[in-house]
Amino acid sequence: MTTVVRLLDDLQRAFAARDRVGINDILAAMLKGSSDVGDRWGMFADILANHGEWTLAIRAARRHCERNPADTARGFGEAVILARAGRNADAAAVAGRLQAKRPADPDLNHFLGALASERGAFDDACDYFQTAIDAGASAGQSWLELAAIHRFLPADPMLDRLRRAAAVTSLPADARAATLYALGKALDDIGDIDAAFAAFDQGSRMVAPLRAYDGRADRAEADAALSRAARSAPRPSGDGVERPIFVTGLPRSGTTLVEQILASHPAVVGGGELNFLAMLGNEIGAPAALRRSYLHLLAERFDIRGRVVDKTLDIGRVLDPLIAAFPRGRVVWVRRAPIDVAWSCLRTYFAVGVPWSWDQRRLAAHMRVEDRLFDHWRDRLGDRLLVVDYQALVREPATLIPSIVAHAGLTPHPATLRPHATQRTIRTSSVAQVREPISTRAIGSGDVYRDHLGPFIDAYQG
């Protein structure tokens, strides 16, 4: 049996056993040698990326390209892996070379637009998105991302074009829904509240059947987390700090703003929604193993040795193993007026996950579950948990920002008081807002739509 055949057999057994570490080790051995695995390198790159093994994933993606350098799809695959790894400059360089050969390619232009948007180069991003839209392909996502960084005016010629695009009924449901969400944002910009709600609502009704939400499973998962926490003894925090800083709260509650504040400190990098625990199933029950694997994944993702903000969604369901692994860990939990959170979620087209966000009653059910988790952790963590009220933060940033910085165990730094000036990659729907000076403009955004939010209000308060 040849070495390659043996390694492939070992890999198949590791997959059957769901042995993440074994899979990674076998693929590393293949990459170290000159194993000829045909066109499997692209698939292996995706597997390694899903495991957070970015060094190996990038090498596998490049090995895949080397087999056929002229294949644009392979080069695009490498660019996507680089972007997922946070190597946005490298991703843009690879995609830019491909786009120079295919200047009208909608996928390449959308990708380059997304990278430009994430780094705050909004004029460049708009140009790329416009090119993708002009290509005439299913451009819903390009309209959506363009709308997120463009403020529409009543006489905006782009608004008329967007109206026409949203009226095309032949698009796939998800693409048309994305276009309707873009239209809703544009109509909200010009103050046409009823028409904006109608666009968002029409889009959400298209997506809801495609994103199944199981309210019973949602509650059961939270119940299991609370039960697990109740069986474990409270852990003293001790002195010192841990490398991760955990920031949590519902989507659209202000967590990206808090991350931007912390990432403005020179000792901190914003990690975004790391989702490491989704990769580390077997290690969750063993604090030492979880800590070791988590820190390894941090090292794979970030070059610096400083602190990292982990803004993983639903972290309240896994705080017990995280606190066990990082006993000096600090948590910042952001709270915002429920109706503002609800409306902000309902008007956001989440690309993946968040299945409860497409229906008002689903949203209310999930928010009530999250309220229970918050109540538990607020009582249990004591001074290890800082609760940040979004409304108070944007009204009095000079007062609250120092308390956030101090809670994270950081020394004061003036850059944290001007977070909009910090240049970094931002990958959430708040990409435009956090690059503006902190303001109170978003307070009461849900109240404007209160007449349309009766199903949410009744279900949440009931």
SEGU-139468 format. One record per residue (C-alpha): residue number from 1; z, y, x; residue in one letter. Coordinates in Angstrom, 2 decimals, always signed. Layout:
MARRO resi z y x resn
MARRO NUM Z Y X a $
...
END
This chain:
MARRO resi z y x resn
MARRO 1 +0.00 +0.00 +0.00 m $
MARRO 2 -1.03 +3.39 +1.43 t $
MARRO 3 +1.50 +6.19 +1.78 t $
MARRO 4 -0.21 +8.25 -0.94 v $
MARRO 5 -0.21 +5.36 -3.42 v $
MARRO 6 +3.45 +4.66 -2.66 r $
MARRO 7 +4.40 +8.30 -3.15 l $
MARRO 8 +2.50 +8.47 -6.44 l $
MARRO 9 +4.31 +5.33 -7.64 d $
MARRO 10 +7.63 +6.87 -6.60 d $
MARRO 11 +6.68 +10.06 -8.42 l $
MARRO 12 +5.91 +8.16 -11.61 q $
MARRO 13 +9.34 +6.50 -11.48 r $
MARRO 14 +11.02 +9.85 -10.84 a $
MARRO 15 +9.29 +11.31 -13.89 f $
MARRO 16 +10.40 +8.36 -16.01 a $
MARRO 17 +13.99 +8.93 -14.84 a $
MARRO 18 +13.70 +12.71 -15.35 r $
MARRO 19 +14.89 +13.06 -11.77 d $
MARRO 20 +14.13 +16.72 -11.03 r $
MARRO 21 +15.41 +16.59 -7.45 v $
MARRO 22 +13.53 +13.36 -6.75 g $
MARRO 23 +10.29 +14.81 -8.13 i $
MARRO 24 +10.68 +17.88 -5.94 n $
MARRO 25 +11.40 +15.79 -2.83 d $
MARRO 26 +8.38 +13.55 -3.36 i $
MARRO 27 +6.04 +16.49 -3.92 l $
MARRO 28 +7.49 +18.17 -0.82 a $
MARRO 29 +6.70 +15.03 +1.18 a $
MARRO 30 +3.14 +15.05 -0.14 m $
MARRO 31 +2.71 +18.70 +0.81 l $
MARRO 32 +4.17 +18.14 +4.26 k $
MARRO 33 +1.50 +15.60 +5.08 g $
MARRO 34 -2.21 +15.53 +4.35 s $
MARRO 35 -1.97 +13.49 +1.18 s $
MARRO 36 -5.23 +13.33 -0.74 d $
MARRO 37 -4.18 +13.41 -4.38 v $
MARRO 38 -7.51 +14.65 -5.70 g $
MARRO 39 -7.26 +17.47 -8.22 d $
MARRO 40 -3.61 +16.81 -9.03 r $
MARRO 41 -2.40 +19.76 -6.93 w $
MARRO 42 -2.85 +22.21 -9.80 g $
MARRO 43 -0.71 +20.06 -12.06 m $
MARRO 44 +1.86 +19.57 -9.30 f $
MARRO 45 +2.00 +23.36 -8.75 a $
MARRO 46 +2.88 +23.86 -12.42 d $
MARRO 47 +5.59 +21.18 -12.25 i $
MARRO 48 +7.16 +22.76 -9.17 l $
MARRO 49 +6.97 +26.20 -10.78 a $
MARRO 50 +8.75 +24.90 -13.87 n $
MARRO 51 +11.46 +23.60 -11.53 h $
MARRO 52 +11.81 +26.99 -9.83 g $
MARRO 53 +10.60 +25.61 -6.48 e $
MARRO 54 +8.38 +28.57 -5.69 w $
MARRO 55 +7.76 +27.88 -2.01 t $
MARRO 56 +6.38 +24.45 -2.82 l $
MARRO 57 +4.61 +25.62 -5.99 a $
MARRO 58 +2.66 +28.28 -4.08 i $
MARRO 59 +1.70 +25.79 -1.37 r $
MARRO 60 +0.50 +23.32 -4.02 a $
MARRO 61 -1.52 +26.03 -5.80 a $
MARRO 62 -3.17 +26.97 -2.51 r $
MARRO 63 -3.89 +23.34 -1.72 r $
MARRO 64 -5.59 +23.12 -5.13 h $
MARRO 65 -7.74 +26.16 -4.31 c $
MARRO 66 -8.71 +24.77 -0.91 e $
MARRO 67 -10.47 +21.86 -2.58 r $
MARRO 68 -12.93 +24.22 -4.26 n $
MARRO 69 -12.58 +27.85 -3.06 p $
MARRO 70 -15.46 +29.03 -5.26 a $
MARRO 71 -13.72 +27.93 -8.47 d $
MARRO 72 -12.40 +31.11 -10.13 t $
MARRO 73 -10.08 +29.14 -12.39 a $
MARRO 74 -8.26 +27.70 -9.37 r $
MARRO 75 -7.86 +31.14 -7.83 g $
MARRO 76 -6.58 +32.50 -11.12 f $
MARRO 77 -4.10 +29.63 -11.28 g $
MARRO 78 -2.79 +30.61 -7.84 e $
MARRO 79 -2.43 +34.23 -8.97 a $
MARRO 80 -0.44 +33.16 -12.03 v $
MARRO 81 +1.92 +31.05 -9.91 i $
MARRO 82 +2.42 +33.98 -7.52 l $
MARRO 83 +3.23 +36.31 -10.43 a $
MARRO 84 +5.68 +33.84 -11.93 r $
MARRO 85 +7.34 +33.64 -8.53 a $
MARRO 86 +7.78 +37.42 -8.49 g $
MARRO 87 +5.15 +37.91 -5.76 r $
MARRO 88 +3.30 +40.48 -7.85 n $
MARRO 89 +1.58 +42.24 -4.94 a $
MARRO 90 +0.18 +38.92 -3.71 d $
MARRO 91 -0.81 +37.97 -7.26 a $
MARRO 92 -2.63 +41.28 -7.73 a $
MARRO 93 -4.44 +40.82 -4.41 a $
MARRO 94 -5.71 +37.37 -5.37 v $
MARRO 95 -6.69 +38.42 -8.90 a $
MARRO 96 -8.27 +41.64 -7.60 g $
MARRO 97 -10.59 +39.69 -5.29 r $
MARRO 98 -11.63 +37.50 -8.20 l $
MARRO 99 -12.11 +40.49 -10.51 q $
MARRO 100 -14.33 +42.22 -7.94 a $
MARRO 101 -16.75 +39.32 -8.41 k $
MARRO 102 -16.31 +39.21 -12.21 r $
MARRO 103 -15.47 +42.82 -13.18 p $
MARRO 104 -15.70 +42.27 -16.94 a $
MARRO 105 -13.67 +39.04 -17.09 d $
MARRO 106 -11.15 +39.64 -19.92 p $
MARRO 107 -8.51 +37.24 -18.60 d $
MARRO 108 -8.52 +38.72 -15.11 l $
MARRO 109 -8.44 +42.27 -16.45 n $
MARRO 110 -5.61 +41.48 -18.84 h $
MARRO 111 -3.67 +39.82 -16.02 f $
MARRO 112 -4.17 +42.79 -13.69 l $
MARRO 113 -3.19 +45.11 -16.54 g $
MARRO 114 +0.02 +43.20 -17.10 a $
MARRO 115 +0.89 +43.38 -13.40 l $
MARRO 116 +0.18 +47.11 -13.33 a $
MARRO 117 +2.29 +47.65 -16.44 s $
MARRO 118 +5.20 +45.70 -14.97 e $
MARRO 119 +5.26 +47.93 -11.89 r $
MARRO 120 +4.96 +51.11 -13.99 g $
MARRO 121 +1.34 +52.00 -13.13 a $
MARRO 122 +0.53 +52.67 -16.76 f $
MARRO 123 -2.78 +54.54 -16.23 d $
MARRO 124 -4.17 +51.62 -14.23 d $
MARRO 125 -2.80 +49.18 -16.80 a $
MARRO 126 -4.51 +51.01 -19.65 c $
MARRO 127 -7.84 +50.87 -17.82 d $
MARRO 128 -7.55 +47.13 -17.27 y $
MARRO 129 -6.51 +46.47 -20.88 f $
MARRO 130 -9.38 +48.61 -22.19 q $
MARRO 131 -11.81 +46.59 -20.09 t $
MARRO 132 -10.37 +43.35 -21.46 a $
MARRO 133 -10.67 +44.68 -25.01 i $
MARRO 134 -14.23 +45.86 -24.40 d $
MARRO 135 -15.15 +42.32 -23.38 a $
MARRO 136 -14.90 +41.46 -27.08 g $
MARRO 137 -12.96 +38.23 -26.65 a $
MARRO 138 -9.79 +37.53 -28.60 s $
MARRO 139 -8.01 +40.68 -27.36 a $
MARRO 140 -4.84 +40.66 -29.44 g $
MARRO 141 -2.51 +40.37 -26.45 q $
MARRO 142 -4.34 +43.15 -24.61 s $
MARRO 143 -4.02 +45.44 -27.62 w $
MARRO 144 -0.34 +44.55 -27.83 l $
MARRO 145 +0.41 +45.38 -24.21 e $
MARRO 146 -1.73 +48.50 -24.31 l $
MARRO 147 +0.15 +49.75 -27.38 a $
MARRO 148 +3.48 +49.14 -25.64 a $
MARRO 149 +2.69 +51.70 -22.92 i $
MARRO 150 +0.55 +54.18 -24.89 h $
MARRO 151 +2.03 +56.75 -27.28 r $
MARRO 152 -0.36 +57.23 -30.20 f $
MARRO 153 -1.08 +60.54 -31.90 l $
MARRO 154 -2.52 +61.02 -35.43 p $
MARRO 155 -6.00 +61.97 -34.16 a $
MARRO 156 -6.04 +59.37 -31.40 d $
MARRO 157 -9.52 +57.74 -31.32 p $
MARRO 158 -7.88 +54.58 -30.02 m $
MARRO 159 -5.96 +54.32 -33.30 l $
MARRO 160 -9.15 +54.07 -35.35 d $
MARRO 161 -10.44 +51.37 -33.05 r $
MARRO 162 -7.16 +49.48 -33.32 l $
MARRO 163 -7.30 +49.67 -37.12 r $
MARRO 164 -10.74 +48.08 -37.04 r $
MARRO 165 -9.59 +45.37 -34.66 a $
MARRO 166 -6.62 +44.51 -36.86 a $
MARRO 167 -8.90 +44.16 -39.88 a $
MARRO 168 -10.96 +41.37 -38.30 v $
MARRO 169 -9.99 +38.28 -40.29 t $
MARRO 170 -11.91 +35.77 -38.18 s $
MARRO 171 -9.45 +35.90 -35.26 l $
MARRO 172 -7.01 +33.03 -34.69 p $
MARRO 173 -3.69 +33.69 -36.43 a $
MARRO 174 -1.73 +34.43 -33.26 d $
MARRO 175 -4.37 +36.80 -31.88 a $
MARRO 176 -4.69 +38.72 -35.14 r $
MARRO 177 -0.91 +38.86 -35.49 a $
MARRO 178 -0.63 +40.39 -32.01 a $
MARRO 179 -3.20 +43.02 -33.00 t $
MARRO 180 -1.24 +43.77 -36.17 l $
MARRO 181 +1.94 +44.23 -34.14 y $
MARRO 182 +0.06 +46.64 -31.88 a $
MARRO 183 -1.11 +48.52 -34.98 l $
MARRO 184 +2.44 +48.60 -36.33 g $
MARRO 185 +3.66 +50.21 -33.11 k $
MARRO 186 +0.86 +52.79 -33.26 a $
MARRO 187 +1.65 +53.65 -36.88 l $
MARRO 188 +5.34 +53.94 -36.03 d $
MARRO 189 +4.40 +56.38 -33.26 d $
MARRO 190 +2.74 +58.69 -35.79 i $
MARRO 191 +5.56 +58.33 -38.33 g $
MARRO 192 +3.70 +56.33 -41.00 d $
MARRO 193 +6.73 +54.17 -41.77 i $
MARRO 194 +5.46 +52.24 -44.80 d $
MARRO 195 +2.12 +51.38 -43.19 a $
MARRO 196 +3.85 +50.42 -39.94 a $
MARRO 197 +6.19 +48.03 -41.73 f $
MARRO 198 +3.28 +46.52 -43.64 a $
MARRO 199 +1.44 +45.80 -40.38 a $
MARRO 200 +4.48 +44.21 -38.72 f $
MARRO 201 +5.25 +42.22 -41.85 d $
MARRO 202 +1.69 +40.92 -42.18 q $
MARRO 203 +1.72 +39.86 -38.55 g $
MARRO 204 +5.10 +38.16 -38.78 s $
MARRO 205 +4.00 +36.14 -41.80 r $
MARRO 206 +1.16 +34.74 -39.69 m $
MARRO 207 +3.42 +33.79 -36.80 v $
MARRO 208 +6.48 +32.45 -38.67 a $
MARRO 209 +4.83 +29.13 -39.66 p $
MARRO 210 +3.78 +28.61 -36.02 l $
MARRO 211 +7.31 +29.14 -34.61 r $
MARRO 212 +9.66 +26.71 -36.30 a $
MARRO 213 +13.31 +27.78 -36.52 y $
MARRO 214 +16.04 +25.29 -37.34 d $
MARRO 215 +19.07 +27.25 -38.43 g $
MARRO 216 +21.22 +24.14 -38.61 r $
MARRO 217 +20.36 +23.21 -35.02 a $
MARRO 218 +21.04 +26.79 -33.92 d $
MARRO 219 +24.53 +26.68 -35.42 r $
MARRO 220 +25.16 +23.18 -34.05 a $
MARRO 221 +24.25 +24.26 -30.52 e $
MARRO 222 +26.67 +27.18 -30.73 a $
MARRO 223 +29.38 +24.93 -32.22 d $
MARRO 224 +28.95 +22.49 -29.33 a $
MARRO 225 +29.25 +25.33 -26.81 a $
MARRO 226 +32.43 +26.62 -28.45 l $
MARRO 227 +33.90 +23.12 -28.64 s $
MARRO 228 +33.11 +22.49 -24.98 r $
MARRO 229 +34.74 +25.78 -24.01 a $
MARRO 230 +37.83 +25.04 -26.11 a $
MARRO 231 +38.38 +21.76 -24.26 r $
MARRO 232 +38.28 +23.40 -20.83 s $
MARRO 233 +41.21 +25.28 -19.34 a $
MARRO 234 +40.83 +29.03 -18.83 p $
MARRO 235 +39.97 +29.74 -15.21 r $
MARRO 236 +41.50 +32.62 -13.27 p $
MARRO 237 +38.91 +34.91 -11.77 s $
MARRO 238 +40.51 +35.47 -8.37 g $
MARRO 239 +39.44 +38.16 -5.94 d $
MARRO 240 +35.95 +38.99 -4.73 g $
MARRO 241 +32.57 +38.80 -6.43 v $
MARRO 242 +29.82 +36.29 -6.97 e $
MARRO 243 +26.15 +36.77 -6.18 r $
MARRO 244 +24.94 +36.64 -9.81 p $
MARRO 245 +25.88 +39.35 -12.30 i $
MARRO 246 +25.50 +38.01 -15.83 f $
MARRO 247 +24.17 +40.46 -18.42 v $
MARRO 248 +23.78 +39.23 -21.95 t $
MARRO 249 +23.39 +40.29 -25.56 g $
MARRO 250 +20.78 +39.89 -28.24 l $
MARRO 251 +17.18 +40.71 -27.34 p $
MARRO 252 +16.46 +44.41 -27.83 r $
MARRO 253 +20.15 +45.29 -27.64 s $
MARRO 254 +19.93 +47.27 -24.40 g $
MARRO 255 +20.28 +44.51 -21.82 t $
MARRO 256 +17.19 +45.64 -19.91 t $
MARRO 257 +18.65 +49.15 -19.62 l $
MARRO 258 +21.90 +47.74 -18.19 v $
MARRO 259 +19.89 +45.56 -15.81 e $
MARRO 260 +17.89 +48.62 -14.72 q $
MARRO 261 +21.13 +50.53 -14.07 i $
MARRO 262 +22.53 +47.74 -11.93 l $
MARRO 263 +19.20 +47.11 -10.16 a $
MARRO 264 +19.14 +50.80 -9.18 s $
MARRO 265 +22.01 +50.02 -6.83 h $
MARRO 266 +20.68 +49.19 -3.34 p $
MARRO 267 +22.79 +46.02 -3.20 a $
MARRO 268 +21.31 +44.56 -6.40 v $
MARRO 269 +17.98 +43.18 -7.57 v $
MARRO 270 +17.06 +42.70 -11.22 g $
MARRO 271 +16.38 +39.04 -11.84 g $
MARRO 272 +15.41 +39.27 -15.49 g $
MARRO 273 +15.60 +36.19 -17.69 e $
MARRO 274 +16.07 +33.56 -14.99 l $
MARRO 275 +16.68 +30.60 -17.32 n $
MARRO 276 +17.93 +28.46 -14.44 f $
MARRO 277 +20.17 +26.28 -16.59 l $
MARRO 278 +17.16 +25.08 -18.56 a $
MARRO 279 +15.95 +23.56 -15.27 m $
MARRO 280 +19.28 +22.12 -14.15 l $
MARRO 281 +20.26 +19.77 -16.97 g $
MARRO 282 +21.99 +17.08 -14.90 n $
MARRO 283 +23.93 +19.56 -12.79 e $
MARRO 284 +25.48 +21.53 -15.68 i $
MARRO 285 +28.50 +19.24 -15.97 g $
MARRO 286 +29.35 +19.38 -12.27 a $
MARRO 287 +30.40 +22.89 -11.14 p $
MARRO 288 +29.83 +22.32 -7.41 a $
MARRO 289 +26.36 +20.85 -7.96 a $
MARRO 290 +25.47 +23.57 -10.46 l $
MARRO 291 +26.57 +26.29 -8.06 r $
MARRO 292 +24.60 +24.76 -5.18 r $
MARRO 293 +21.43 +24.33 -7.24 s $
MARRO 294 +21.70 +27.77 -8.86 y $
MARRO 295 +22.07 +29.49 -5.49 l $
MARRO 296 +19.14 +27.46 -4.14 h $
MARRO 297 +16.96 +28.68 -7.00 l $
MARRO 298 +18.08 +32.26 -6.36 l $
MARRO 299 +17.05 +31.89 -2.73 a $
MARRO 300 +13.66 +30.52 -3.82 e $
MARRO 301 +13.07 +33.45 -6.15 r $
MARRO 302 +14.48 +36.37 -4.17 f $
MARRO 303 +14.17 +37.19 -0.49 d $
MARRO 304 +17.20 +39.47 -0.30 i $
MARRO 305 +20.75 +38.25 +0.21 r $
MARRO 306 +22.31 +40.76 -2.19 g $
MARRO 307 +23.49 +40.53 -5.77 r $
MARRO 308 +21.14 +39.46 -8.59 v $
MARRO 309 +21.26 +40.31 -12.29 v $
MARRO 310 +20.79 +37.23 -14.48 d $
MARRO 311 +19.72 +38.32 -17.97 k $
MARRO 312 +19.02 +34.87 -19.39 t $
MARRO 313 +18.84 +34.81 -23.19 l $
MARRO 314 +21.50 +32.91 -25.15 d $
MARRO 315 +23.75 +32.79 -22.09 i $
MARRO 316 +26.78 +32.74 -24.40 g $
MARRO 317 +25.97 +29.09 -25.05 r $
MARRO 318 +26.27 +28.14 -21.38 v $
MARRO 319 +28.92 +30.52 -20.10 l $
MARRO 320 +31.53 +27.81 -19.72 d $
MARRO 321 +29.63 +25.84 -17.02 p $
MARRO 322 +28.48 +29.09 -15.41 l $
MARRO 323 +32.02 +30.43 -15.15 i $
MARRO 324 +33.16 +27.08 -13.78 a $
MARRO 325 +30.46 +27.25 -11.11 a $
MARRO 326 +31.08 +30.93 -10.38 f $
MARRO 327 +34.80 +31.46 -10.96 p $
MARRO 328 +34.69 +35.11 -9.86 r $
MARRO 329 +31.64 +35.82 -12.01 g $
MARRO 330 +31.49 +38.97 -14.08 r $
MARRO 331 +29.76 +39.28 -17.44 v $
MARRO 332 +28.40 +42.39 -19.17 v $
MARRO 333 +27.76 +41.91 -22.89 w $
MARRO 334 +25.70 +44.62 -24.59 v $
MARRO 335 +26.22 +45.36 -28.27 r $
MARRO 336 +24.05 +47.55 -30.46 r $
MARRO 337 +24.07 +48.54 -34.14 a $
MARRO 338 +22.96 +45.37 -36.00 p $
MARRO 339 +20.27 +47.09 -38.07 i $
MARRO 340 +18.74 +48.65 -34.94 d $
MARRO 341 +18.74 +45.28 -33.15 v $
MARRO 342 +17.26 +43.62 -36.22 a $
MARRO 343 +14.44 +46.09 -36.62 w $
MARRO 344 +13.67 +46.14 -32.89 s $
MARRO 345 +13.42 +42.33 -32.89 c $
MARRO 346 +11.30 +42.26 -36.02 l $
MARRO 347 +8.81 +44.72 -34.53 r $
MARRO 348 +8.56 +42.88 -31.20 t $
MARRO 349 +5.92 +40.21 -30.68 y $
MARRO 350 +7.78 +37.75 -28.47 f $
MARRO 351 +5.23 +35.75 -26.52 a $
MARRO 352 +7.38 +32.60 -26.34 v $
MARRO 353 +10.60 +31.35 -27.87 g $
MARRO 354 +12.79 +33.48 -30.14 v $
MARRO 355 +11.70 +31.57 -33.27 p $
MARRO 356 +14.26 +33.36 -35.44 w $
MARRO 357 +12.65 +36.78 -34.94 s $
MARRO 358 +9.76 +36.39 -37.38 w $
MARRO 359 +11.71 +36.44 -40.63 d $
MARRO 360 +14.53 +38.71 -41.79 q $
MARRO 361 +16.77 +35.94 -43.10 r $
MARRO 362 +16.28 +33.79 -40.00 r $
MARRO 363 +17.16 +36.81 -37.89 l $
MARRO 364 +20.35 +37.44 -39.86 a $
MARRO 365 +21.39 +33.80 -39.51 a $
MARRO 366 +20.90 +33.84 -35.75 h $
MARRO 367 +22.70 +37.14 -35.29 m $
MARRO 368 +25.72 +35.81 -37.17 r $
MARRO 369 +25.80 +32.80 -34.84 v $
MARRO 370 +25.65 +35.12 -31.83 e $
MARRO 371 +28.47 +37.23 -33.26 d $
MARRO 372 +30.68 +34.12 -33.28 r $
MARRO 373 +29.87 +33.42 -29.66 l $
MARRO 374 +30.59 +37.01 -28.71 f $
MARRO 375 +33.97 +36.96 -30.47 d $
MARRO 376 +34.91 +33.78 -28.61 h $
MARRO 377 +33.96 +34.98 -25.15 w $
MARRO 378 +35.46 +38.44 -25.63 r $
MARRO 379 +38.82 +36.80 -26.32 d $
MARRO 380 +38.49 +34.11 -23.67 r $
MARRO 381 +37.18 +36.03 -20.67 l $
MARRO 382 +39.44 +39.05 -20.91 g $
MARRO 383 +38.75 +41.58 -18.15 d $
MARRO 384 +35.98 +39.41 -16.70 r $
MARRO 385 +33.85 +40.52 -19.66 l $
MARRO 386 +32.80 +44.14 -20.09 l $
MARRO 387 +31.52 +45.03 -23.56 v $
MARRO 388 +28.99 +47.86 -23.43 v $
MARRO 389 +28.19 +49.70 -26.63 d $
MARRO 390 +24.54 +50.75 -26.44 y $
MARRO 391 +25.02 +53.82 -28.58 q $
MARRO 392 +27.90 +55.05 -26.40 a $
MARRO 393 +25.96 +54.26 -23.22 l $
MARRO 394 +22.94 +56.38 -24.10 v $
MARRO 395 +25.10 +59.20 -25.44 r $
MARRO 396 +27.41 +59.32 -22.42 e $
MARRO 397 +25.66 +57.59 -19.51 p $
MARRO 398 +27.56 +59.56 -16.86 a $
MARRO 399 +30.81 +58.18 -18.28 t $
MARRO 400 +29.84 +54.56 -18.92 l $
MARRO 401 +27.53 +53.81 -15.99 i $
MARRO 402 +30.34 +54.03 -13.41 p $
MARRO 403 +32.37 +51.53 -15.43 s $
MARRO 404 +29.43 +49.09 -15.48 i $
MARRO 405 +28.94 +49.46 -11.74 v $
MARRO 406 +32.66 +49.01 -11.05 a $
MARRO 407 +32.89 +45.96 -13.32 h $
MARRO 408 +30.14 +44.30 -11.30 a $
MARRO 409 +32.20 +44.84 -8.16 g $
MARRO 410 +29.84 +47.45 -6.71 l $
MARRO 411 +30.60 +50.70 -4.97 t $
MARRO 412 +29.42 +53.86 -6.76 p $
MARRO 413 +25.87 +54.95 -6.00 h $
MARRO 414 +24.02 +58.01 -7.36 p $
MARRO 415 +20.81 +56.03 -8.02 a $
MARRO 416 +22.53 +54.15 -10.85 t $
MARRO 417 +22.86 +57.44 -12.74 l $
MARRO 418 +19.05 +57.87 -12.68 r $
MARRO 419 +17.84 +54.35 -13.48 p $
MARRO 420 +14.46 +55.52 -14.78 h $
MARRO 421 +13.55 +56.59 -11.22 a $
MARRO 422 +13.99 +53.08 -9.81 t $
MARRO 423 +10.70 +51.36 -9.05 q $
MARRO 424 +10.77 +47.64 -9.75 r $
MARRO 425 +8.96 +44.97 -11.74 t $
MARRO 426 +10.02 +44.84 -15.40 i $
MARRO 427 +8.84 +41.96 -17.54 r $
MARRO 428 +10.25 +42.68 -20.97 t $
MARRO 429 +8.97 +44.62 -23.97 s $
MARRO 430 +11.20 +47.49 -22.77 s $
MARRO 431 +8.83 +48.07 -19.83 v $
MARRO 432 +8.00 +51.64 -20.91 a $
MARRO 433 +11.38 +52.71 -22.31 q $
MARRO 434 +13.44 +52.02 -19.19 v $
MARRO 435 +11.08 +54.12 -17.07 r $
MARRO 436 +12.01 +57.17 -19.13 e $
MARRO 437 +15.27 +59.11 -18.75 p $
MARRO 438 +18.09 +57.66 -20.84 i $
MARRO 439 +17.96 +59.18 -24.32 s $
MARRO 440 +19.40 +58.69 -27.80 t $
MARRO 441 +15.95 +58.42 -29.39 r $
MARRO 442 +16.34 +54.73 -30.31 a $
MARRO 443 +19.66 +55.22 -32.11 i $
MARRO 444 +19.08 +54.80 -35.83 g $
MARRO 445 +15.61 +53.31 -35.42 s $
MARRO 446 +16.51 +50.62 -37.94 g $
MARRO 447 +17.87 +53.10 -40.46 d $
MARRO 448 +14.41 +54.60 -40.80 v $
MARRO 449 +13.24 +51.21 -42.12 y $
MARRO 450 +16.38 +50.43 -44.15 r $
MARRO 451 +14.47 +50.36 -47.47 d $
MARRO 452 +12.32 +47.53 -46.05 h $
MARRO 453 +15.19 +45.54 -44.53 l $
MARRO 454 +17.03 +44.46 -47.67 g $
MARRO 455 +16.63 +40.70 -47.00 p $
MARRO 456 +18.19 +41.10 -43.54 f $
MARRO 457 +21.02 +43.34 -44.72 i $
MARRO 458 +21.95 +41.04 -47.60 d $
MARRO 459 +21.84 +37.89 -45.44 a $
MARRO 460 +23.72 +39.43 -42.50 y $
MARRO 461 +26.47 +40.99 -44.59 q $
MARRO 462 +26.70 +38.16 -47.10 g $
END
